[in-house]
Amino acid sequence: MILNLKIKDLLFICLIFLGTISFHKAQNIGNIEYKAAADRPELYLPLLKDKAVAVVTNQTGLLQDKTHLVDFLLANGVNIKSIFAPEHGFRGDADAGEVVKNGKDTKTGLPIISLYGNHKKPTKEQLKNIEIILFDIQDVGVRFYTYISTLAYVMEAAAENKIAVVVLDRPNPHDGYTDGPILKKKWKSFVGMHSVPVIYGLTIGEYGKMINGERWAKNGIKAHYTLIPMQGYHKKQRYPISEKPSPNLPNDKAINLYPSLCFFEGTQVSVGRGTDLPFQIYGSPWTKTLPYQFTPEPNFGAKNPFLNGEQCFGENLSQYPKTLNSLELSWLLKAYKAYHNPEKNFFLNNLFFDKLAGSDEFRTQIVAGKSEKEIRDSWKKDLEAFEKIRRRYIIYED
């Protein structure tokens, strides 16, 4: 049953349509109960009424009672025409980088269209007769995690086809701070589409506002964009994630360590794919002076893991006590110094590391033996410039 609307909620929705609300720092006044946007249906169901809707979501699109958003929308009479699925698929069970195929949802019978593989952007034909695209995916707040790239392409396609976009906001587990090198345009890819730092300090809804406001879509086109905000959200707090955002980020610890450890994906060092501790350990057969040992083997989250079957030496960070509020560079620098292999360079030959970093500068600094302080100092000017951009799109207390 659709929830009854209070007069103030009706007024709020009208103001969304009229574009007169910017939500500036108004979402955490006093001791307000926290709610993800999906749990505020009084704000978005009226926007979807009598509309043909496409939903961009995955396994993280859950309401507080664990009902999936798609099931909730159908139960409330929303006319869903199709589901668009990002990397890892609609059910979130595909490996990183694995091509996700089109299909049909066995529960609802709705067509599932992949936005990962050969077609990362919805086509005109796929959007035919669609009036609204509803986006609800749990992000992790890191530039090379591809859900923000999916949002960017969805917004661009929607703008080109004059379709409205509604984003249901969710927490950023790395919110309230920025860190890392800024991407340079030469290194633009699906793991980094925009000139932002590795950690950019915005929710996915705020990030969409930035895409629009900075006119980052092709030809500077802007989407008709509506952000449904969370209630009682504060950017310096950390909130429970409804469901693991991808197979190899199974818990809060892995999500916390992810921005620091993911750089290893561009090296000869494993981040624990094919173990019970993905993104909580790291190691390589060629870093034998490091104390922890593990051997990657195929499992649910990694059908053919990197360094499959090879004994690796590294560190176990699964009990690391701190919640990180910056990139931790010491592990990467330590592994580079401990690496001894005359046949293979520490960095992969495809220089995927540079795509993750957003330029070749970080890699050359490591090779040159720069200290962590020297590396961090080289980021300061760009981070200060980005902060001026970021401030324009913050809608929650920072």
GIKAUR-V742597 format. One record per backbone hydrogen bond with DSSP energy under -0.5 kcal/mol. CO is the residue of the C=O (numbers start at 1). NH is the residue of the N-H. E is the energy in kcal/mol with one decimal. If there is no record, write none. Layout:
BEGIN
CO|NH|E + CO|NH|E
END
This chain:
BEGIN
6|10|-2.2 + 7|11|-2.3 + 8|12|-2.1 + 9|13|-2.5 + 10|14|-2.2 + 11|15|-2.1 + 12|16|-1.8 + 13|17|-2.0 + 14|18|-2.1 + 15|19|-0.8 + 15|20|-1.7 + 15|21|-0.6 + 16|19|-0.9 + 23|26|-1.2 + 27|232|-2.0 + 28|30|-0.7 + 30|32|-1.1 + 35|231|-2.6 + 36|39|-1.5 + 37|40|-2.1 + 40|43|-2.4 + 40|44|-0.7 + 41|45|-2.7 + 44|48|-1.0 + 45|48|-0.9 + 45|49|-0.9 + 48|51|-2.0 + 51|53|-0.6 + 51|79|-0.6 + 52|131|-2.9 + 52|132|-1.8 + 53|81|-3.4 + 53|82|-0.9 + 54|134|-3.0 + 55|57|-0.7 + 55|84|-3.0 + 56|136|-2.8 + 58|61|-1.8 + 60|62|-2.5 + 61|69|-3.3 + 63|66|-2.4 + 67|63|-2.8 + 68|72|-2.4 + 69|73|-2.9 + 70|74|-2.3 + 71|75|-2.2 + 72|76|-1.1 + 73|78|-2.6 + 74|77|-1.7 + 78|80|-1.5 + 79|53|-2.8 + 81|111|-0.5 + 82|55|-2.3 + 83|113|-3.3 + 84|57|-1.6 + 85|115|-3.2 + 86|89|-2.1 + 88|93|-0.7 + 88|94|-1.9 + 95|98|-1.7 + 99|101|-0.5 + 103|112|-2.8 + 105|109|-2.8 + 110|105|-2.9 + 111|83|-2.6 + 111|113|-0.5 + 112|103|-2.5 + 112|114|-0.5 + 113|85|-2.6 + 116|100|-1.1 + 118|120|-0.5 + 123|127|-1.2 + 125|128|-1.2 + 127|130|-2.2 + 131|164|-1.7 + 132|54|-2.3 + 132|134|-0.6 + 133|135|-0.5 + 133|166|-2.8 + 134|56|-3.2 + 135|168|-2.8 + 136|58|-0.6 + 137|139|-0.7 + 141|200|-0.7 + 142|145|-1.9 + 144|146|-0.6 + 145|148|-1.1 + 146|150|-2.0 + 147|151|-2.1 + 148|152|-2.0 + 149|153|-2.2 + 150|154|-2.5 + 151|155|-2.7 + 152|156|-2.1 + 153|157|-2.6 + 154|158|-2.5 + 155|159|-2.4 + 156|160|-2.2 + 157|161|-1.5 + 158|163|-2.8 + 159|162|-1.0 + 163|224|-0.5 + 164|133|-2.7 + 165|226|-2.6 + 166|135|-3.0 + 166|168|-0.5 + 167|169|-0.7 + 167|228|-2.9 + 169|37|-1.9 + 170|204|-0.6 + 171|173|-0.6 + 172|175|-1.3 + 179|199|-2.5 + 181|198|-0.5 + 184|187|-2.3 + 185|188|-1.9 + 189|192|-1.7 + 192|189|-2.6 + 194|196|-2.2 + 196|183|-1.5 + 198|143|-2.9 + 198|200|-0.6 + 199|179|-1.9 + 203|207|-2.6 + 204|208|-1.8 + 205|209|-1.6 + 206|210|-1.9 + 207|211|-2.4 + 208|212|-2.1 + 209|213|-3.2 + 210|214|-2.8 + 211|216|-2.2 + 212|215|-1.0 + 217|220|-2.2 + 218|221|-1.5 + 223|225|-1.2 + 224|165|-3.0 + 226|167|-2.6 + 226|228|-0.6 + 227|229|-0.7 + 228|169|-2.1 + 231|35|-2.1 + 233|397|-0.6 + 234|237|-1.2 + 246|249|-2.0 + 251|255|-1.9 + 252|256|-2.3 + 253|257|-2.0 + 254|258|-1.6 + 255|259|-0.6 + 257|260|-0.9 + 257|261|-2.4 + 258|262|-2.6 + 261|264|-1.9 + 262|265|-2.0 + 263|266|-1.8 + 264|267|-2.2 + 264|269|-0.6 + 266|348|-2.2 + 266|353|-0.5 + 270|283|-1.9 + 271|279|-3.2 + 271|281|-0.6 + 272|275|-1.4 + 274|297|-2.2 + 277|280|-1.8 + 277|281|-0.7 + 280|317|-2.9 + 282|315|-1.9 + 283|270|-3.0 + 284|287|-1.4 + 284|313|-2.1 + 286|340|-2.6 + 287|290|-1.8 + 292|314|-3.1 + 294|312|-3.4 + 296|309|-3.4 + 299|302|-1.0 + 302|299|-2.1 + 302|305|-0.7 + 305|308|-1.2 + 307|310|-2.2 + 310|296|-0.7 + 312|294|-1.7 + 313|284|-1.6 + 314|292|-2.8 + 315|282|-1.8 + 315|317|-0.6 + 317|320|-2.3 + 322|324|-0.7 + 327|329|-0.7 + 329|333|-2.3 + 330|334|-2.6 + 331|335|-2.4 + 332|336|-2.1 + 333|337|-1.9 + 334|338|-1.9 + 335|339|-1.0 + 346|268|-2.0 + 348|351|-1.9 + 351|354|-1.0 + 351|355|-0.9 + 352|356|-2.2 + 353|357|-2.6 + 354|358|-2.3 + 354|359|-0.8 + 358|184|-3.1 + 360|364|-2.1 + 361|365|-2.1 + 362|366|-1.9 + 363|367|-2.5 + 364|368|-1.9 + 365|370|-2.5 + 366|369|-1.4 + 371|375|-2.3 + 372|376|-2.8 + 373|377|-2.7 + 374|378|-1.3 + 375|379|-0.5 + 376|379|-1.5 + 376|380|-0.8 + 377|380|-0.6 + 379|383|-2.3 + 380|384|-2.5 + 381|385|-1.8 + 382|386|-2.5 + 383|387|-2.2 + 384|388|-1.0 + 385|389|-0.9 + 386|389|-0.6 + 386|390|-3.0 + 387|391|-2.4 + 389|392|-1.3 + 390|393|-2.0 + 390|394|-0.5 + 391|394|-0.6 + 395|26|-0.9 + 397|235|-2.5
END
